């Protein structure tokens, strides 16, 4: 109950921001941070709940961005000398849906090929996958324009044409769109984690042989988690594409995966709120430093130092650390999160 | 009830179990004893479907389960209590028990079974909302056994139930195993503690390098000079 009130208060606060935040630049920072938080939440499902590290998570994000852009822009490619495949531009909401499904399918594929052999192999497969998609996006000029990037990506409009339409262009509407999608993602992950499948994920993270001995179909549960995780990352990518309205192969850069991992780990992996807190800290912190006119080099050094300090002093992350300070009845989140001193032992 | 015929299990090219045959009748308590690497744990894994056998046949109550999935085998009534880390450490006692009936969906029966286990092990009832990793070794073992019983098994496979436990807890664990068997559940137990296992068992098999080298009633094996020398240290 207390939790519900707290979450509602949080959402109310976030809704109020555009009313008093006059500087649109800060709104832009919040939008981009929000998109990354959605991606980090999707990564948390894999990394935090099933314990599998996807180091190529940006691939699903980038695929979502490219697919959504291409479907909404339309394309024409020559596959064989006499065969062309073309697609007329489609509405943006439809393109985003296609992006989510396509990313989910990629997740299914990656899950199928790599979960027969888990752990390190999964890490390698995901890293390689991200690199392969990056090279494809760079070199398949006809489809992706390569380094020239896809430009003039349309913005999202919702509603009935010529009767009532909302155009998601500009900072304020996009802010609300990202907020709505973030809440949606949170609810999806929360429901999944609290379901039977979620129990199974946590069980196999904690003790895989035991999980399979009580009847958990380990591969199936992992593939399911990867599909949902990839689909949500694709959704974040699609949002990104229709917000910045230009997509180039740099969306596949490894650094973005690292950013997501940092958000999840520092916030608290395996907690629902972890990626949000971690995302806010590492999304907004650089801007705060900028506000104080700190030199860029110093900004990055501070960023690194902050990260090391958090990992060193709060190994389970910020959220579990705060929880351990609160009275127990306040923290009955039921999200299967790990207790503060748990991670070290859980790794063994 | 359970027949294993000519079982062969391999890890890569290494055969851990070679041409092993055992039978277990309904209501029996059967032990597998032997040194490390004799293939005891592997045999249990093959029966419960965690490790697909390379050859041989496993039949449970007339149904061939050689290639069946672990889920199917559990649904048929074989529960496996694996060795090593026995519980989900960061789940509460109650959640651990709930994992034990992961494949069941009869809510009424589940809560009834849970109440019965809590009545039988009051210490678990007291700690039902505590993380299982904070329990003592003996309590974790009780929890592990309770979890196995939550699937309402006909046959329970215990892998090294006494491993790593204090002597008085070991005794208590064997008592619980005996109680389970008295309630009509068939038990197959793998045990390093050969003396205790043989005293408790109706019958036992001695395994060496993946093969059965001796079998008989618990009493017969206790009196067998070669068993005494190899496993009982007398």
Interface residues (C-beta under 8 A of the other chain):
Chain A: X196 X199 X200 X202 X203 X206 X207 X209 X210 X211 X212 X213 X214 X215 X216 X217 X336 X338 X339 X342 X345 X346
Chain B: X48 X50 X69 X70 X71 X74 X75 X80 X81 X82 X84 X85 X86 X87 X88 X89 X90 X91 X95 X98 X99 X100 X102 X103 X131 X133 X147 X151
